[in-house]
């Protein structure tokens, strides 16, 4: 390609009427002012490379005769707001398609998923991602037994139920593949409580403009399926738990989108009504009665869709045969079942999170985030990722499964169940690397907690004792992964795990003190740590 640039000076011309002079020192100045040390590229080199290739129009043997769609605007100005001329696009295309590797990649991507093309299949990767673990909890409920959330966002309820049921299985010597708790029971009361929380928050914020960021946030998803650990704590404290057979899933529980649509539309309508009543300065008693009638209507909708569950103090008879063939029965109710049969004090468990944007050893909560009005707030103790791993390993060695939150959609394969940041070669497929850090992903909306699962094991390096990979029980049934189990590499843990739930027995003294202090730093309602798994 012909060039009339010199070593000391390069001329950038967009057209006959515009020109810029860019010196070599610009490259050095650019690199001094901007710290891109976390990026895979060297930006000073990238800048210099761009300067060398700014002159697009050739004076050599390109034989351009205008038939290629070139308008004559062959030279681009990097200072222009829109440098995308036909000339530069032609040049980029010519450069791309001159490389056999890129032609092969283009043909491969045309008929296959990107993941299947760039997934590594070398022995080293396969060995790292194998389902082999030298530390596993001895008891865990089977992924095959009522453990598929299907087309619903109830992962947090399934994950907590899988932690709870482990204790019931141990307490009564049950078969792991014959006991599960009712996820729909918690789902029902979560919907009802979220509706009440929403309506109450609407009243509290009635002076805000309807198109304000806060009100639009509240209206966006008032009764979504997702949730957090502290929301589970609120639910079990108020409503308890029941075995699966006393309130099993139905068609709406396993495919919740239409129910959510109906509830959301009605709640938005109710919100407008309540705001109007406040604006009209209606008597408070009238407003409260109106809100109660609205909540009753919500209850009717949920009951018709999901069925009517036991109430917290309704008596039922729980019968079972244990692994040794012994029959047992208990007269109980949901609250009693939780307290005296599950025997797991959820309120004494708290979340350790890894949020590198914010200061460690602080207690965080999120504004306007809850399910039960007046309930326990969201509580996050922020700490280093290595501390989270230390606690997790300690729990697993003590046969405690771990509720955790992560961004499951990144670097994962649903079929194989492998979560591995190094298992995909973007450089091979596209000539790029994805170089945003964990903190930057949170700041730019690239990552947040999207899914809750249960850690049930870890493989530790036999020499160093460092974790290599982690065993996960998912809630997508037994037809994915290894019969419902997934494997997570330690590198993936570093980048995409945000939370584990533990208690003072395993957490450091410092983390426990931070949690007990109740001295909150409140994150705004739109913060990514407010995302519901």
N, C-alpha and C positions, 0 to 999 in steps of 0.2 A: 504494500500500500504506500503510495507516494506521500511524502510529508515535507512541509517547508518549515518545520519547527527546528529550533536550535537548542543547544545544551543549556543556554542561559535564559531563553525566553520562548514561550509557546503562545501562539496567537489563536484565539478561539473566535470563530466567526459564524454567526447564525445566518446572516444574509449580507448582501452588499451594503446595507445601511446600518449594520451593527457589528461592533467588534469589542473584544475585551483582551487585556494583556494579563497573563497570569505567570508570576515568577516562580522559580524553584522554591523560594523561601515560603510560599504559601503552603506547600506541603508540610514543612516543618512547623509552621505556625499553627496549622490545623491540628496537628498531633499534640502540640503542647497544650492547647486550650481544651481539648476534649480527651477525657480518660476513657478509652475503650478497651482497657486491659482485660475485661471479662469476656470480650468477644473472641470468637475463633479467628476472625480476620485481623490482619494488621492494617489499620485504616490509613496510615501514612503511605503504605505501599499501594493500597487500593486507590488512593487519591492520585498518586503518581502515575499509576497504570492508566487511570482515566484520562489524565492530561495528555499522555502519549497517544491516546486513541481518539482525541477530540476531533481532529480533522478527518471528516468522513468522505468528502469528495476526492476521488483519485485523479491524478494527472498522468497515471500510467496506463496500462493496457486493460482497463475494465470493459472497454467497448460499450459503454452505456450510450444508447441511442434514443432514450426516452420511452422505449417500448416496455420497460419494466415497471411503469407506473411512477417513476421518479419525477418529482416536480421541479427538481433543481435545487430545492432546499436541502442539500446533502449535508450541510455542516450544522452541527447543533451547538447551542449555547447553554452550558450548564447553569448559567444564571437566569435563564428564561423560566418563566412560570410553567410553561408547557413545552418541553423540548422534543416532544414526540412527533417529529415530522415523518413523512413517508420515507424520506431518504434514510433516516437513522434506523427506522424499523426494518427497511430492506437490508441495511448493513448488518443489523443484529441477526436477522434470519439467515443471511448468507454465512455469517460466522458460526452460528449454531449448527446449521445443517451440513457444514463442511467436516464435521467430526463424526466418524463412524460410530463411536460410543453413544453419542447423542441420538443418532438415527435409530440405533438399536433400542435405546431407552424409550424413545417416542413410540416405536412400534409395539414394544412390550406393554407400555402403559395404556395403549389404545384398546387392548383386549383383556387386561387383567387389573386387579386392584393394586393400588400403589404399594400397600403393605406386603402383598404377596411377592412383589418384584424386589423390594429392597430388604426383605427379611433375610437375616443371615442364617446359613445352614451348616456352618463349619462345626467341627467336633468340639472345639473349645466352647462355643456358645451353647451347643446342645448339652454339654456336660454341666455347664454353669446353671442351666435352666431345668435340670432334671428334678423329678419329684423324689428327692432323697433328703431326709432330715434326721439329724442325730439328737434333736430335742423336740418332743411333741407332747401335748397334754394327753393324759391317759384316757380321759373321757370327753367326748364331744358328741352331740346329737348328729344323726346321719343327715347329710345333705339331700338324701333321697326321700325323707319323710316330711312332707308338708313344708318344704323349704324353697318354694319358688314364688317370688313376688310377681312374676309375669309382667303384664303391662300396667304396672303401678309403680309409684315412687316410694314404696314402703321399706326400702332397704334398712333404714335406721331401726324400724320396728322389728324386722327379721333379725338383724344383727344383735340387738339387745335380747330378743327372745332366745336366740341361740346361746347367749351367755347364761341367761336365767335357767334354761332347761338343763344345762349341764349339771347344775346344782340339784335339781329335782331327780335327775337320773342317778346321781351319786347318792342322794339321801335315801332313795327307795330301791336301789339295785335294779333299775329298769334297763331294758334293752335300748341301746341308742337309736335303733331304727323303729321304735314303737312309741315314742313320746315326743310331743311338740306342744307348745303353748299357742293360744289363739292370737294370731296377729290382727285379725279383724276386730277383735274386742277392743284392743288399743286404738286401732284405726278409727272405729266408730266414735269413741269418746274424744279422740284428738280432733276430728272434724268438728264436733259439737263445741268443744272448748275454743278452738281457733276462731269459729264464727263469733262467739261471745267476745273474745279478745279483740277481734276486728271491730265490732260494733262499739265496744267501749272506747277503743282508741279513736274511732271516728268522732265520738262525742268530745273527747279530750282535745282534739285538733280541729274543731269546727271553725275556728277563726282563720285557719290557713286557707289560702286561695285554692280553689279546686284544681287548678293547673299547676300548683306548686310541686316541687320535686317530691316532697314528703307525701302529699296526698296521692299523687300518682303512683308512688311506691306502694302505699297501703292498698290501693285499688288493684294493683297488678296481679296479685295472687294471694287473696286473703285466706284461702283454705287449701293451699297446695299440699301434696302428699308428703313432702320432705319434713325432716325434723332433726333434732339434736339430742344428745344424751340427757341433758338437763330437762328436756321436755318429757323424756321417758320417766325420769324421776318424778316429775309432777303428776304424770298419769298413774303410775303404780301407787304412789302415795294416796291418791284420791280414789282410784277405782280398783286397785289390785290387779290380779291376773287370774286367768282361767285356762284349763287345758283346752287344746284345740277342738275336741269333740263337742264342747259346750257352745261354741260359736265359730263354726268353720267358715272358710272363704265361700263367697258366692260369685256370680258372674260380674257384679259391679266391683267387688273387692279386687278381683284379678285384672280388671280393665276399667280404671277409674276415671278416665278422661271425660266421659259424658256427665257423670255425677259432678265432677269438679266444675264443668261448664255451667251446669244448672245452678249449683250453689254460688258460684262466682257472680253470675248474672243477677241472682236475687239479692246477694249481699251488696252489690254495687247500687242496685235500686234502693235498698234499705238505707245505705249510706247517704244517698241524695235526700231521702225523706228526713232522716235525722238531722242533717245539716240545715234543711229548710226549717224544721221545727225550732232549732236553735236560733236561726236567723230571725224567725218570727217571735222569738222570746216566749215560746209556749211554756206553760207551767212545767216544772221539773217532774212532778208526778205523772203528768200526761206523757212526757218524753220517756220516762222509765217504763210505763205500761206499754207504750209503743214498742220499745226495744224488747220487752219480754214477749210480746206477741210475735215479733220478728224471729226471735230465737226459737220459739215454739214451732214456727213454720219451718225453720231450718231442721229442727229435730224430726219433724214429720218427713221431710225430704230424705234425710239420711236413713231414717228407719225403714221407709218404703224401699229404698235402694239396697241397703245392706242387711236388713232384718233388724229385729229388736234383741239386743244382747241382754245378758243378765245384768242386774243392777249391783252396785258394789256390795250390798248386804244380802242379796238373794242367796238362799241356801241351795246347795246342790250336793249330790252324792258322787264322789270321785271313786271309781273302781278300777282296779288294774291287777294284772298278774306279773310278778317280777321275773327276773331272769332264771330264778330257781323254781319257778312254777307255783309260787305262793300267792294266793289271792288275798287282796286287802281292799278295804273300802273306808272312806272318811266322809263324814258330814262336814261340809265347809262352806265358805262363801268367798267371793273374789278377794276381799281384803285379808281374810284369814288365810286363804291359800297362799297369797304372796308372803305374808309374814311368817307363817308357821310350817309351810310345806316347801316353798322355794328357799326360804331362809337366806336371802341375799339382800343386804341393806344397800339399796341403790344410792341412797342419799349420802352414804359415806364414801362414794366413789366420785372422782372428779377428773376433768380433762386436762391433760398436758398437751399443749400445742407447740408447733414449730412455725412461727411467723417471723422470718428474718427481717421484715420491715420494721418491727417494733422492738422495744427494749425487753430484754429477757428478765426473768425473775419478777415479773409484774402480773397482776390479776386483771384480766380483760373481760368485759361484757360488751354486748351489742345493743344499741338503742332500738327500742320498738320490736325486739325479737323475743317471742315467747309463744306458748300455746294456751296456758291457763292464766287468766288475768289474776294478778296478785300472787302468782306462783313463784317458785324458785327461779331466779334469773339465770341466764346463760353465764357459765363461769369457765374461763380459760386461763390456765397458768402457762405462760409462755416460757419456753426453755430451749436449750440447745438440742439439736437432733441426736447427738451422741447420748445425752441424758435420757431421752425418750427410748432409745434402743436399750440402754442399760436396764431401765425399768421393765421394758417388755421382756427381755431375756430372763430377768429375775422372776417375773410372773409365770412365764412358760415353764421354767424349772420347778415351779411350785404348783403346776397343773392348773393354772388359771388362764382360760381363754380371754382374749383381749378385743373389746370393741374398739374399732379405729375408723377414722375418716380419711379419705384420700380423693385424688382426682383420677378416677379409674379409666377415663377415656384416652389417656396418653400412653403411647408406647406399649400397647397391650394387644393381645390376641384372644378374643372371646372363645374361639374354638379350642385352642391349646391351653388356655388359661395362664399364659405366660405374660408377666409384666416386667419388661426389661428395657431400660433406656439404651442399652448398647446392642440390642438385637436387630436394629434397623439401620441400614447404611444409606443415609440421605446424601452423603458425598458421592457414593457410587451412582445413585439414581439421578441426582440433580446437580451435583457439583457444589453442594452447600452443606453447612452445618447449622443446627438450630441452637443458638447460643444465648438465649435469654435465661438469666438466673432465676432461682425460685422467688426471690424478692421482687424481681422485675416482672415476673409472670403475674404475681398478685397485684402489682401496681397497674398493670396494663390490661387486666381482665383476661389474661391468657389462661389462668389456672385458679381453681378454688376447690373446696370440698364438694364433690359431686356424688359420692357413694360411701356407704358404711358397710363394713364387712367384719369378720372376726379372724384375728391371728391365732392359729392353733399350734404352730411349731416354728422352728428355726434350724438352719444348718450352720453350725459354727466350725470355723477352720480348726482342724485338730491340732495345729501347731500354735497359732496365734490366739485362738479363742474368739476371733472376730467373726461377726455374722456374714455369711455369704448370700443366703437366700432365706425367705420366710414362707411358711405354709399358711394358706388362707382358706377359710370356709366362706364361700360366696352364697348368695341367695337367688341364684338363677337356675336352680334345679340341677339335676345330676347328668344332664346331657352335654354340658360344657366343661371345659377343663379336664381334670382327672376325677370324673364322677362327682363333679360339683366343687372340687378343691382347685384353687389357683396357686401359682408360685410367683413370688415377688422377689426380684433381686435386691440386694442391699443398695445398689446404686439407685434403683427406682424408689426405694424407701426414702433415701436422702431427698429426692426431688419432688415426690408427689404424695408422700404421707404428711398429713397436717396435724393429726390428733390421735392419741390413745386415751383410754379411760383406765384409771388405776385407783388405788387408795393409799393411805398413809403407810401401810405395811411395806409397800414396795417403793413409793416415791421417796425422794430425798427429804431430809428434815427441812431444808430451805423451801422446797416446793410446797410442802405441806403447810408451813407457816404462811407462805404467800396466799395459799388457798383459804386458810382459816382467818386471815386478816380481814377479808371482805372489803378491802380497800381497792375499789374498782377504777380502772381506766376504761372509760366508755368509748367504744368505737362507734362511728356514725352508722345509721341504719343501712346505708348502701355499701358498707365495707364488705370485701369478699369473705371475711371471716364470719359474716352473717349468712353465708350460703348454707342451705339446708341439704343434708345428704339424703 
